[in-house]
Amino acid sequence: MKKEQNKIKDHTLTLNNSSEDHCSSWVRDLKKILTEFSNRPKSLKVLINPQSHKKEATHIYYEHVEPLLKLAEIKTDVTITEYEGHALSLLKECELQEFDGVICVGGDGSASEVAHGLLLRAQMDAGIDTNYILTPVRTPLPLGIIPAGSTNVLAHALYGITHVVTATLHIIMGHMQPVDVCTFSSTGKFLRFGFSAVFGFGGRTLALAEKHRWMPPNQRKDFAVIKTLASLKPEDCEISFLPVKAFQDFQEASRNEHRTTESDYNDQWQKIQGHFLNISIMAIPCCSSVAPGGLAPNTRLNNGSMALAIARNTSRPEFVKQLKRYASLKNQFNFPCVETYTVTEVKLQPRNNCGYDTGDVEFCGTSRENHYPWNIDGDLTEVASEVHIKVHPQLIKLYGGCLEGMNDYK
């Protein structure tokens, strides 16, 4: 029912009049009314990933999206990407000032790459050293997402449904949502922008799946999950995090008393050490068809916080129960082995390099010796040392409607 409520459909209204002058007057008046909607885009840069999911993205755009954009008299410049990283390279170099927004037709990996590219370009234009981004600037161009992937978590969060026409009409009408974005860095060096990350089971599953890209996507994912579960072992980690309440208290004290110091700020950090099966850090709800309640159901798109969910070492059957719970609307965190926190920053430091064997793939960190696999927005990122994740409120605007409350599941 919620899905149907979020769906938007296009309708045709026919106005008839025998007078050509009257018809021309109607057209002029309607166009004048439309110009008063300041957020409506007039020109869009469109990036299509032809390899997304079932390789339907190109067909989806030309059959369902482009006709609506033409009706709305929106100019488009279309690029069909040819290789991984093509969209990023293009966004770093092309002239963007002639566009009102950028559209990505693809899955979550494509959307994440385009968002990263837009934000990276904004830092470059602002003269910020992209190797060491501490306080990023917002990107002036909004991003629109046409869902053409397998999970489409961003589309779910923005539209409440993975419906191509709904996504297109939100873009045409200029509906926008400011969205929080995370920076990922290691040893002080900036790695990338992103919305979510998984370490441990989630990272190792993706690393194994990447080793078997010759398989069909769904088969590859199932194989990687089963294989990783078969050799399930915990990660020895140290997790430091800054709770939202502590961060807010520090900010308030800084404004009112002007006596706070960096050491006061550092004292607010909390630390956990131990063995963990999975660690998730999410700045968005991460809803999908396989996780209707979301991987982080209490997180919003722009509340300036992240959800930190930690699954401590437990038996394989108990961990599998927790994973299966994501497929329902029940509380997937209601397990003794799971802890959740609302945070603004996280630092994760692996403390062992022994690795383990999955049968045909030896993990020592991951495919590269002493490197650990992270799943960041569905992309494999390998890091050898501590990773620092920090949320930056409302760093990017995404085309989409206001869906507050859509994740308030009972």
Sequence and secondary structure as in RCSB ss.txt:
>XXXX:A:sequence
MKKEQNKIKDHTLTLNNSSEDHCSSWVRDLKKILTEFSNRPKSLKVLINPQSHKKEATHIYYEHVEPLLKLAEIK
TDVTITEYEGHALSLLKECELQEFDGVICVGGDGSASEVAHGLLLRAQMDAGIDTNYILTPVRTPLPLGIIPAGS
TNVLAHALYGITHVVTATLHIIMGHMQPVDVCTFSSTGKFLRFGFSAVFGFGGRTLALAEKHRWMPPNQRKDFAV
IKTLASLKPEDCEISFLPVKAFQDFQEASRNEHRTTESDYNDQWQKIQGHFLNISIMAIPCCSSVAPGGLAPNTR
LNNGSMALAIARNTSRPEFVKQLKRYASLKNQFNFPCVETYTVTEVKLQPRNNCGYDTGDVEFCGTSRENHYPWN
IDGDLTEVASEVHIKVHPQLIKLYGGCLEGMNDYK
>XXXX:A:secstr
 HHHHH           S HHHHHHHHHHHHHHHHT TT  SEEEEEE TTSTTT HHHHIIIIIHHHHHHTT E
EEEEE  STTHHHHHHHHS  TT SEEEEEE HHHHHHHHHHHHHHHHHHTT  TTS SS    SS EEEEE SS
S HHHHHHHSS  HHHHHHHHHHT EEEEEEEEEEETTEEEEEESEEEEEHHHHHHHHHHTTTTS HHHHHHHHH
HHHHHT   EEEEEEEEEHHHHHHHHHHHHHT    HHHHHHT EEEEEEEEEEEEESS    SS TT SSTT  
SSSS EEEEEEES  HHHHHHHHHHTTSSS TT STTEEEEEEEEEEEEE     EE SSSEESBSSSBT EEEE
ETTEEEEESS EEEEEEEEEEEEE    TTTT   
